[in-house]
Amino acid sequence: MSNFWKRALSGGLFVAAVTGAIFSSPYCFYALFLLFIIVGILEFERMARRLDIHVALPTGLAGGVLLFTAGFLHNQAGERYSDLYLVWLLVTFLIPITELYRQRGIGFRNIAFSYYLLLYIALPFTLLTYFPYRVTGAWEPRIVFLPFWLVWINDTFAYLAGVSFGRHKLFPRVSPNKSWEGVVGGGLATLAAGIWSAPYLHGLTPTDTFIIAGIVVLFAIYGDLIESLFKRGIDIKDSGHFLPGHGGILDRLDALLFTLPAIFVYLEWKY
């Protein structure tokens, strides 16, 4: 099978899995994104190890699972589950404590990267669980799906515009294939998709969806560039092999890791 068809098949299955999980039920959403968090943490750990940085993997996995679970249950099952955040906080205290008993690499770097993986991977999807409840007070799959839809539109049209018209490099030191023409093409399509989506999103106005689309245009670029910066720094092409032809789960979700917290800030401010 050629690389093009491999990418198309795995990419289509990924989109179908994400869409199906979000629209099936909140528990399907929870199961799939918990898997993404676990795989993302494992990929991050392998990337860090190439620089002789040894994150606290068991504690990192436990912290990531607990953080996402606390956010999901807090919204889905009630206020009483907010106490899970306290359990998560206690687990994070174990990161520097366990480092005292390890003799691998430099302790300061190990601790810093162990905390960062929670911030970088688990926190964005935890914040995503709050989106529909902040807007409507209940699970609303279309609101959860909105960031994915906009990021996919942005990626698709940025690629098409870049291939067709790309002349001026955006950030050649980190990502030599990205162009300003691609950014503009993807951005215009994303803003249009945001306005078009408004009538289908209960609780969000066209102004809201336009602003959210603008957030996606800005922060998706940085999410992609930061992931490229990580990989270029350790001389690898992909973060993993989760999706044939696309690389790892961090490669596929890099734009969302920066976009979701920014959208959460806007929704928290607005609602």
CORCOR-V927604 format. One record per residue. N is the residue number from 1. PHI is phi in whole degrees, -180 to 180 (NA if undefined). Layout:
<<N:PHI> <N:PHI>>
This chain:
<<1:NA> <2:-67> <3:-63> <4:-61> <5:-70> <6:-65> <7:-64> <8:-64> <9:-67> <10:-67> <11:-65> <12:-65> <13:-65> <14:-64> <15:-61> <16:-65> <17:-66> <18:-64> <19:-63> <20:-63> <21:-65> <22:-65> <23:-87> <24:-73> <25:-169> <26:-62> <27:-76> <28:-66> <29:-58> <30:-60> <31:-63> <32:-68> <33:-78> <34:-64> <35:-60> <36:-60> <37:-64> <38:-63> <39:-64> <40:-62> <41:-65> <42:-64> <43:-65> <44:-61> <45:-63> <46:-67> <47:-64> <48:-64> <49:-63> <50:-66> <51:-103> <52:60> <53:-110> <54:-117> <55:-71> <56:-77> <57:-64> <58:-59> <59:-69> <60:-64> <61:-64> <62:-63> <63:-65> <64:-64> <65:-64> <66:-66> <67:-63> <68:-66> <69:-65> <70:-62> <71:-64> <72:-64> <73:-70> <74:-58> <75:-82> <76:-82> <77:-114> <78:128> <79:-61> <80:-61> <81:-82> <82:-65> <83:-64> <84:-62> <85:-64> <86:-68> <87:-63> <88:-60> <89:-62> <90:-64> <91:-63> <92:-66> <93:-65> <94:-72> <95:-61> <96:-71> <97:-65> <98:-65> <99:-65> <100:-62> <101:-101> <102:-108> <103:-130> <104:-136> <105:68> <106:-101> <107:-56> <108:-60> <109:-68> <110:-60> <111:-66> <112:-61> <113:-70> <114:-66> <115:-72> <116:-66> <117:-64> <118:-69> <119:-67> <120:-80> <121:-108> <122:-81> <123:-62> <124:-57> <125:-77> <126:-65> <127:-64> <128:-59> <129:-64> <130:-86> <131:-54> <132:-66> <133:-73> <134:-69> <135:-88> <136:-118> <137:83> <138:-149> <139:-66> <140:-134> <141:-60> <142:-66> <143:-71> <144:-65> <145:-74> <146:-52> <147:-61> <148:-66> <149:-57> <150:-69> <151:-65> <152:-65> <153:-61> <154:-60> <155:-63> <156:-64> <157:-77> <158:-66> <159:-64> <160:-63> <161:-68> <162:-65> <163:-66> <164:-81> <165:-127> <166:-60> <167:-130> <168:-106> <169:-70> <170:-79> <171:-152> <172:-61> <173:-65> <174:-107> <175:-140> <176:-68> <177:-89> <178:-86> <179:-128> <180:-65> <181:-63> <182:-64> <183:-61> <184:-66> <185:-62> <186:-66> <187:-65> <188:-64> <189:-65> <190:-68> <191:-62> <192:-65> <193:-66> <194:-63> <195:-66> <196:-62> <197:-76> <198:-52> <199:-63> <200:-96> <201:-119> <202:-64> <203:97> <204:-111> <205:-90> <206:-56> <207:-64> <208:-59> <209:-69> <210:-67> <211:-65> <212:-62> <213:-62> <214:-63> <215:-62> <216:-61> <217:-57> <218:-74> <219:-81> <220:-63> <221:-60> <222:-70> <223:-60> <224:-66> <225:-67> <226:-64> <227:-63> <228:-64> <229:-61> <230:-58> <231:-68> <232:-65> <233:-67> <234:-115> <235:59> <236:-129> <237:-90> <238:-130> <239:-76> <240:-174> <241:-132> <242:-66> <243:-121> <244:-55> <245:87> <246:-115> <247:96> <248:-91> <249:-68> <250:-69> <251:-65> <252:-81> <253:-113> <254:-58> <255:-64> <256:-72> <257:-64> <258:-98> <259:-74> <260:-61> <261:-61> <262:-67> <263:-65> <264:-59> <265:-60> <266:-65> <267:-66> <268:-64> <269:-68> <270:-79> <271:-112>>
